[in-house]
Amino acid sequence: MSKIPMTKAGEQALREELNRLKTVDRPRVITAIAEAREHGDLKENAEYHAAREQQSFIEGRIAEIESKLSMSQIIDLTSIENTGKVIFGVTVNIINLDTDDVSSYQIVGDDEADIKKGKISVSSPIARALIGKTVGDVVVVQVPSGMVEYEIDGVQHL
């Protein structure tokens, strides 16, 4: 199995979700199932079926998170020398050479990606084009509308 790259913040978020699922959500659903069973006939008990479905989702999510954490490779930028290169975890400022639009993205693991928060997956086309480059380099990215050229304007190694 290959390792799943993840930032320390991404790992912490998954651990918090796992803790919440195990200590809050799972007991709540178990209680709901017990209460629904007390209402009698389970075949026509919508509350029981809804609670069982929710329990199935929670157990699946717990297994998924535990699997991801067991296969994760936590990358801590503070322990990596700042060479000015674009690597996993850095925040990159890029300029679209066609429109002069400036964008800033942090390159993170697949589970952490959230474009609204400026976080892109390491496996995205833009991140793959940027990895290994330095300030001043121009990269060409294949997007659905064609090819786009970006210039790397800054690399923040936070």
Secondary structure, 3 states (H helix, E strand, C coil): CCCEEEEHHHHHHHHHHHHHHHHHHHHHHHHHHHHHHHCCCCCCCHHHHHHHHHHHHHHHHHHHHHHHHHCEEEECHHHCCCCCECCCCCEEEEEECCCCCEEEEEEECCCCCEHHHCEEECCCHHHHHHCCCECCCEEEEEECCEEEEEEEEEEECC
